[in-house]
Amino acid sequence: MTASLLPILLFIAIAAALGVVLLSVGSLLGPKREGAVKQMPYESGMDPIHDARRRFDVRFHLVAIAFLLFDVELLFLYPWAVANKHPDGLAKSGADLGLLVFGEVMVFVTLLALGLVYAWRKGLFRWR
């Protein structure tokens, strides 16, 4: 088994070494121009309006967390939907697990919906 992995390991080692060598040569031979303009953030060719370390309102972060919550929900629901594409996708040894898994998924979605209603009532999506 190790003989079959040797070419793969050799390829990875050569690729890593080549990357390190190319980055080192570029940093050693490349021009060194330091200055205030080089340190400024690039914003589509425009001069920056504000400092890059400006504070954001906490509401942006709360909405981002709500988005991530429902994004992760889809990560959990997609494999379930793919497994249930065929009627006997979850059947094991003659036992019908389809309704059990469907019930578990509905509990999961209901809890997330309750969380959304709670966030809505607390004013998460209200911008003043």
N, C-alpha and C positions, 0 to 999 in steps of 0.2 A: 504494500500500500504506500509506503514512503517513496518507493521508486516512481510511482505514478504521480505523486505530488511534487516531485523534484522540479520538473519544468515550470510548474505554476509558481513555486517559491522563487525559482531563479528569475522568472519574468518580473515578479513583484520587487525583488531586490534590485534588479537592473533599472526598473522604472523609478524606484525611490532614489537610487544613487544618481541617475540622470537628472532628476528634478532638483536635487540638492546641488549638483555641479552647475547646472544652468543658472539657478538662482544666485549662487555664489559668484560665478563669473560676471553675471549682469550687475551685481552690486559692487564688485571690485572695479570693473572697467567702465561703468556707466558714469554720466556726468553727475556732479554733486552740486545742486543749486538749492540752497536753503534760503528761506526768506519769509517775510510776513504773508506775501501773496500766496506762496506755496502751501502755507498752513491753513489758509481759509477753506471752508467747505465749498464745494462746487454745486451751484443750483441752476442748472440748465443755462449756463452762460451769463446769468444775472448776478449782480452783487447781492450778497446775503442781506436780508432785511433785519433779522434778529440774530441774537447769539444762538448757537447750536445747542446750548445747554439750558434753554428756556424751559420753565416748568409748564406742564400741561395740566389742565383741569382734571380732577379725579373722575369726572363723568366719562371722559374718553376711555379711561382704563376700565371702568365698570362695564361700559358697552362692549369693549374688547373682550372682557372675561365672559360676558353673556354670549358673544359670538363664538368664542372658543368652546364653551359648554355645548352649544348645539352643533358645532363642527365635530366634536368628539362623539356626540350622539350619533351622527351619521356614520362615523367610523365603526361604531358598534352595530348599527342596524344594517349596514351593507352586507357583511358576511352572512347575517341571518337571512336576508332577502335572497342572496345567491344560493344558499343551502336549501331554501324552500322554493326554488324555482320549479322543481318537479314535486309532485304530490308525495312521493315516498323518499324525499331527500333526507329526512331526519329519522326515518324508521330504522330501528336496530333490532335485529333478531325477532321480528314480528311484532314488537311492541310499538304502538303508535304514540310517538312523542310530539307529534305536530301540534296538538292542542295545548300541551303543557308548555312547550317553548313559546307558542303564540301568546299564552297567558303571561308568561314571564316578560316578554317583550312589551306587552300592553301595560304591565305594571311599571316597567322602565320608562316608557313614553309618558304615562300618566304622571309619574313623579317629576319628570322634566317639565311637563306642562304646568304642574302646580308651582314649580320653581319660577317659571316664566310669569305666571299670574301674580305670584308674590312680588317679584321684581317690578312688575308693571304697577302694582298698587303702591309700592314704596316710592314710585316716581323715578325709576331708573331711566326711562325714556322721555322724561319731561325736561325740556331745555328752557331755562329761564334766562 
